[in-house]
């Protein structure tokens, strides 16, 4: 909490930027709660970090007055993800990567498709390793 106060005091010129980004991320988070193709939680986590650097009242509101509050508090305190959520994330990510690789070979023949595929697999491996190393909630 002390670090958050120090961040709010320093760099007063950047606070409005964090505030604006926080509002955008909250809007995207609520859109993500409605649309099944867009994740909402990550945008709320980003909004929380932006509000932490710009507006203590909105940080409190996000943590205590929104439907995402308990999940955000859990993430904020422990960085934990529920095992079921980890499985869903990995399943959807692998499916998305497979579909993307299929499309790459369909639309970009030759070496371009291979390079795109390698980049996709490397990105997916990094994300999956990060998700799986988070503590269980």
C-alpha positions as CSV (number, residue, x, y, z in Angstrom):
1,X,0.0,0.0,0.0
2,X,2.9,2.3,0.7
3,X,4.2,1.8,-2.8
4,X,0.8,2.6,-4.2
5,X,0.9,6.0,-2.3
6,X,4.4,6.7,-3.6
7,X,3.3,6.0,-7.1
8,X,0.3,8.3,-6.8
9,X,2.6,11.1,-5.6
10,X,5.2,10.9,-8.2
11,X,4.9,11.7,-11.9
12,X,1.8,13.8,-11.6
13,X,1.8,14.4,-15.4
14,X,1.2,10.7,-16.1
15,X,-1.7,10.2,-13.7
16,X,-4.3,11.4,-16.2
17,X,-3.0,8.9,-18.7
18,X,-3.3,6.1,-16.2
19,X,-6.8,7.4,-15.2
20,X,-8.0,7.4,-18.9
21,X,-6.5,4.0,-19.5
22,X,-8.2,2.7,-16.4
23,X,-11.6,3.9,-17.6
24,X,-11.0,2.3,-21.1
25,X,-10.0,-1.0,-19.4
26,X,-13.1,-1.0,-17.2
27,X,-15.3,-0.4,-20.3
28,X,-13.5,-3.3,-22.1
29,X,-13.9,-5.5,-19.0
30,X,-17.6,-5.0,-18.9
31,X,-17.8,-5.7,-22.6
32,X,-15.8,-8.8,-22.0
33,X,-18.3,-10.0,-19.3
34,X,-21.1,-9.8,-21.9
35,X,-19.3,-11.1,-25.0
36,X,-18.1,-14.7,-24.9
37,X,-15.2,-14.2,-27.3
38,X,-13.5,-11.5,-25.2
39,X,-12.0,-12.0,-21.8
40,X,-13.1,-9.5,-19.2
41,X,-11.0,-10.3,-16.2
42,X,-7.7,-9.2,-17.7
43,X,-9.1,-5.8,-18.5
44,X,-10.2,-5.4,-14.9
45,X,-6.7,-6.4,-13.7
46,X,-5.2,-3.8,-16.0
47,X,-7.8,-1.2,-14.8
48,X,-6.9,-1.9,-11.2
49,X,-3.2,-1.3,-11.9
50,X,-4.0,1.9,-13.7
51,X,-6.3,3.2,-10.9
52,X,-3.7,2.2,-8.4
53,X,-1.4,4.7,-10.0
54,X,-4.0,7.4,-10.6
55,X,-7.2,7.3,-8.4
56,X,-7.5,5.7,-5.0
57,X,-11.3,6.0,-5.0
58,X,-11.7,4.1,-8.2
59,X,-9.2,1.5,-7.1
60,X,-11.3,0.9,-4.0
61,X,-14.5,0.9,-6.1
62,X,-13.1,-1.7,-8.4
63,X,-11.9,-3.9,-5.5
64,X,-15.0,-3.6,-3.3
65,X,-18.0,-2.4,-5.2
66,X,-18.0,-4.4,-8.5
67,X,-19.0,-7.9,-9.3
68,X,-15.3,-8.6,-10.1
69,X,-14.2,-7.4,-6.7
70,X,-13.5,-10.8,-5.1
71,X,-11.6,-12.1,-8.1
72,X,-9.6,-8.9,-8.3
73,X,-8.8,-8.9,-4.5
74,X,-7.7,-12.6,-4.8
75,X,-5.4,-11.8,-7.7
76,X,-4.1,-8.7,-6.1
77,X,-3.3,-10.4,-2.8
78,X,-2.0,-13.8,-4.0
79,X,-1.7,-13.8,-7.8
80,X,-3.7,-17.0,-7.6
81,X,-5.9,-18.6,-10.4
82,X,-8.5,-21.3,-9.8
83,X,-7.4,-24.7,-11.2
84,X,-10.6,-24.9,-13.3
85,X,-9.9,-21.4,-14.8
86,X,-6.3,-22.5,-15.6
87,X,-7.7,-25.5,-17.5
88,X,-10.1,-23.4,-19.5
89,X,-7.4,-20.8,-20.3
90,X,-5.0,-23.5,-21.6
91,X,-7.7,-25.3,-23.5
92,X,-8.9,-22.1,-25.3
93,X,-5.4,-20.9,-25.9
94,X,-4.3,-24.2,-27.5
95,X,-7.5,-24.3,-29.6
96,X,-6.9,-20.7,-30.8
97,X,-3.3,-21.4,-31.6
98,X,-4.2,-24.5,-33.6
99,X,-6.8,-22.6,-35.6
100,X,-4.4,-19.7,-36.2
101,X,-1.7,-22.1,-37.4
102,X,-4.2,-23.7,-39.8
103,X,-5.1,-20.3,-41.1
104,X,-1.5,-19.3,-41.5
105,X,-0.7,-22.4,-43.7
106,X,-3.9,-21.8,-45.6
107,X,-3.2,-18.1,-46.4
108,X,0.6,-17.8,-46.2
109,X,2.3,-20.7,-48.0
110,X,5.9,-21.6,-47.5
111,X,8.3,-20.2,-45.0
112,X,6.0,-17.4,-43.9
113,X,3.5,-19.9,-42.5
114,X,6.4,-21.7,-40.6
115,X,7.7,-18.4,-39.1
116,X,4.1,-17.4,-38.1
117,X,3.6,-20.8,-36.5
118,X,6.8,-20.8,-34.6
119,X,6.0,-17.3,-33.2
120,X,2.5,-18.5,-32.2
121,X,3.8,-21.6,-30.5
122,X,6.5,-19.7,-28.7
123,X,4.0,-17.1,-27.5
124,X,1.5,-19.8,-26.4
125,X,4.2,-21.6,-24.5
126,X,5.2,-18.5,-22.6
127,X,1.6,-17.7,-21.7
128,X,0.8,-21.3,-20.7
129,X,4.0,-21.5,-18.5
130,X,3.0,-18.3,-16.8
131,X,-0.6,-19.5,-16.2
132,X,0.5,-22.9,-14.8
133,X,3.1,-21.4,-12.5
134,X,0.5,-19.1,-10.7
135,X,-0.6,-20.4,-7.4
136,X,-4.0,-22.2,-7.1
137,X,-6.8,-20.2,-5.7
